[in-house]
Amino acid sequence: MAVDELTLDDLTPSRVTGPCKVGKILAKLSDTERGMVETALAGPKEQYPHAKIATALSKRVWPVSDHAVSDHRSGACVCGR
């Protein structure tokens, strides 16, 4: 089957459950650390850019991309559904 012959009927939706990577990281943090990260996530993107948050989390907890932070922040990840 050629790519141009694919239809939406040929695709199966993913069944991702549980929190996204950022959500998993938040669950591992202490209450104080989680509060600090949640403040940054809720803060202005100019002050707390996605990449800055991703770098801080990657250095301290678990590797995470700025794209994952962006998705979590905007509610586009599984946590926001």
N, C-alpha and C positions, 0 to 999 in steps of 0.2 A: 504494500500500500504506500503510495506516495504521500508526502507531507500535505500536498494541496488537496488530497482526498479525505483528510481527517475532518471529522465533525465533532461537535461537543458531545455527541452521544458516545464517541469513542474514548472519551476521557472519563476517568473515575475521580471523584473528588477525594482529596486527602482527608484522612481522619486523624488529624493531629489532636492529641489530648494533652492535658497538663499545661503547665506554664511554659512560656518561651524561655530562651536562654537567659534573658535579663530577669525574668520572673524567678527562674531557678536560682540565680545569683542572689537576688533579694532575699529569698527564703533561707539562704545560708548565712546571711549577715546577722550580726547582733542587732538588737533594737536600735541602739545608737547609730551604728553604721547604716542600717537600713533607712533610718530617718534622714540622715545626711544625703544619701543617694536619692531618696524620694524627693527631697527638697530640690536637688539639682535637676531631676527629671521634670519637676513641675515648674522650675524657674525658666526665665527667658533664655531662648536658644543662643542669643548673642553673648550672654554671660556664662552659660554652661553649654557649649557646643557638643553635639553628639560625639564627636571624635575625642573630646577631652574627657567625657564621662567614660567612654569605651576604654581609653588608655588607662584611666585610673582603676577601673574594674579589672582590666586585664593584668595589670601589674600586681594587684593585691589579691584577687580572688580566682578568676577564671577568664581565659581568653574570650573576648566578645568583640564583635565588629560595631562600627559606628552605625551601620545599616540596621543591625538588630536593636540598637538603642533608639534609633529613629522610629522604627516600627513599633516598639513598645511605647514610646512617648506619644505617638499619634493614635495608639489604640488599634493599629493595623495587625498586630500579632494575635496569637491565640488567646492571650490574656484579656484582650479587649473585646473578644466576641461573646 
